[in-house]
Amino acid sequence: METYKTNGVCSREIKFKSEGGKLISVDFIGGCPGNLLGIKTLVEGMEVNEIIEKFKDVKCGAKSTSCPAQLSKALSEKNL
């Protein structure tokens, strides 16, 4: 399980695991529970590269990033 400390969002960190190029599990610590559970449900089982591409430019209101964008960054930086 990898851990990524988020920046600029409500969630404090993201814990995730990938295998064979797919995201197996993801948990957001802190943040908006319903929205993050929805993201978790959508992305588990998806190809890592697809998640990175779809979420990399998502913004949260006036913020320059979002929890989905932070997940994309985490996956990119961990070279999964």
FENWORA-V967528 format. One record per run of one state. SS is the DSSP state (H for helix, E for strand, C for the rest). FROM is the first residue (numbers start at 1). LEN is the number of residues. Records with the same first field share a line. If there is no record, write none. Layout:
SS->FROM-LEN  FROM-LEN
//
This chain:
C->1-1  6-5  20-2  31-2  44-3  56-11  78-3
E->2-4  11-9  22-9  47-1
H->33-11  48-8  67-11
//
